[in-house]
């Protein structure tokens, strides 16, 4: 039995309004705290936000195949006695959600994918991994020191803040990585890829939300690919958002997913 993912629940138990929200690469369950709280408070959902394997407080275990990560989510749903649920995933979490939908459609009601397409991507994160692995985090005495050092490799303030959320203090002083950075780096080829059987389709309601300033989805170029696998998919672009529309344009994003879930 694989270890259970660490998770947080928003809202009360519900027989038919359950949604699981999956974060992306080097993220954590906290990335969905605001949106999950709104779904619970305003729409009556039990919203579950797990840390994906090797992220946050979830177990550090070997392997980052999408098959394995989808099984992690099904195990969590079984643990919570949730037979069918809505599923939302961003970036890497979106690929997990797509894999689960294509291979276990009977467990889902509706699917929401945030700024990722069902395809392999270039290895954009290799410079990020190199920068993070080069940091002498055990020697740092403050987060500012870590931020200043990382700024030599990564100039974007928001990106650095996102990445450095993975740091935690140690009893001996200094810092260590909360995520299993070594295993994530080792398995990055699996994460960047995406392969599914030729005959699988997801024939239930599906919403893709992408950022107009993000390079991850081209609504025109990727439409045929998306609709070929997700036959009821619609694609909505938030023009002013980048790769994190739920963070950059939270009100617009929430309105879109709320409308989709209610209809």
N, C-alpha and C positions, 0 to 999 in steps of 0.2 A: 504493500500500500504506500503510495506516495504521500509525503507529509502535507497536511492541510495548509492552504494559503492563509496568511494573516489578512484580516478584513475588518471593515467597519460597517455597521448597519444604521441606516437612517430610516425613521418611520417604524410603524408597527407591522407585525406579521399580517400578511394579506393573502387570501386564497388565490387571487387572480390578478393582482397588480404588483408584480415583482420585476425589478430591473437591475441588471448587473452592469457596472461601468468599469471599463478597462483602460488603464493608463498606457502611455507609450514608453519607448526606450529611455532608460535612465530616469524615469519618473517614479511616482508612487501614488498610493491611493488618495493622498491629500490633494492631488491635482483635480479631483472630481468632487471635493468637499462641498463647494458652493452649489454646483448644479444638482448634486444628489440631495442636498438639504432642501432645495426648492421643490424638487420632485416629490419629496416626502411631505413637506408642509403644505404645498399648494395643490397637489394632484393626488394625494393619498397613496403614493407608492411606498413599498418597502424597497429602498435603494441600497444596493450592496456595492461597496467599493473595495476590491481586494488589492493587495500588493501582489504583482506578478512574481513568479519564482525568480530568485536571485535579485529581487528588488525590495526596497523598504525593509519591513520586518518579516517578510516571508522566508521560508527555508532556502538556504544556499545548497543547490543540488545540481548534479551534472546534467547538461543538455538544455537546449533552448529550441527544440523543434516545435513547430506550430501544433503538431499532433499532441505532443506532451503538454503544451500550455493549454490547449483546448480541454484536455482531460482534467487538468487542474481545476478548470472552471466548472466542469460537470461534477467533479467530486465535491466542490464547494456547494453547488446547488443541491446535490443529494444530501449533504450534511445539514443543510437548512430546510430540508423537506420541500424543496421547490421543484415541482415537476416540469412546468413550462414557465418561461420568462421572456421578457424583452431584453435585448443585449445591445450595448453601446460600446464601441471601442475606438480609441484614437491611435493613429500611427501604428506602432508594433501591436498595440492592443486591438487595433482595427483588423490587423491581419489574423490575430487569434480569433476574433469574432467572426471573420469571414470563413476561416477554416472550420470553425465549429458549426456555423450555419450550413455550409455545404456538405458536411459529413454527419450532422446530427440535427437536421431540420425539424425533426419531431419534437425537440425540446424547446423550440423558440416560437414566439408569437410574432414579434417584429424585430427588425435589425436596423441599427444606426451605425454608420461608419463615418469617422471624422478624419478627413484629409489624408487618405491613403487609398491606393488602388490595388486590385488583386494582381500584382505583377512584381517581378524582381526590380530592385533599385540599385543604382550605383553605390559604391562603398563610401558614401559621403562622410561617415562618422569616424573613419580611420584617424584623421588629424585630431579629432576630439579625444579619442581613446589615448593616443600618444601623449597629448597634453596632460590628461588626467593621471595617467600612469607615471608620468615624470615628476609629479608633485611630491615632495618629501612631507607628506601630510602629518606623519608622526612628530615632526619637528616644529610644526606650526603652533603658535601660542594664541592665535586669534583667527577668526574668519576673515578679517580684513587682510591679514597676511596671506592667507590662501587666495583671496580674490586678487590681490595685487600680483601675486606670482602667476596666476592663471591668465591675467590680463596680457601677459607677454605673448600668449599664444592665441587667446580668444578675445577679440576686442569688444564684442557686443555685451553690454551690461546685463541685459535680460537673460541671455543665454548662459552667462557665467552664474548668475543668481540661481537659475534653474538647476544647473549641474551641481553647484555647491550645496544644494539641499541634501545631497547624498552624503555629506560629511557628518560625523558624529564624534563627540568627545570620548576620550578613553579615560579609564580610571588612573592611568599612569601620567595623564596630561597629554596634550597633543590631540590629534584627530586620527580617525580611520574611516574607511569607506563603509557606509551602511549597506550599499549594494555589493554584490560579488562582482566587482569590476573585472577581475581576471577571467572569470567564467563567461561573462557577457562578451568580453573582447574575444575570447577564444572561439565563441560560437557565433560571431557576428555574421559570417557568411550565411548561416542558416536564417538569421533574422532578416538580412537584406533580401533573401530569396522569397519566392512564394510559388509553390507547386501544388496542383490539385489534379485529381483524376479527370479524364476528358468527359466523362458522362455525368458529372454531378452538376446540379442546379439548385438554387434556392428560389422557390416559387411563392414566397410570402412577402408581405410589404417590407420594403427596404428603402432607407433614406441615406444618401451620401451627402455630407456637408463638407465643402472644401473652402479654403481661403483663397481669394482671388490673387493674393500676393505670394502664395506658396507655390513651390515647384513640384509638389507631390502629386497633384491631380491636375490634368488638363481636361476640363469638362467636355471639350469637343473631341480631342484625340482619344480619351479613355472611355468615352460613352459606349462604344460598341463592345469593348472588352467587359465593362461592368454589366451592361444589359445582357450580354451573352451568358453570364454566370448567375446574375441576380435579375430574374425576369420581370419582377415588379419594381425595380429600382427607379427612383428619381434622384437627380443630382441638383443640389442647390448650392450656389456660390455666394459667399459673403465677400463682396468685392474688397472691402477695406481690411479684411483679416489676412493673416499669414498662416503659419502651420498650426497655430493654437487659437482657433476661433472661439473656443469656449472660455479662453482667458482674455483674449484681445477684444472680443465683442460679445460679452457674456449675455446681455439682455437679448440681442438679436438671435444669438445661438439658442438660448432657452426657448424663445418664442417659436422657433422652427421645430425643435424637437417636441415641444409640448403639443403643437398643432398636429404633428405626425402621429404621436402616441394616442391622441384623443380621437382621431378620425378612424 
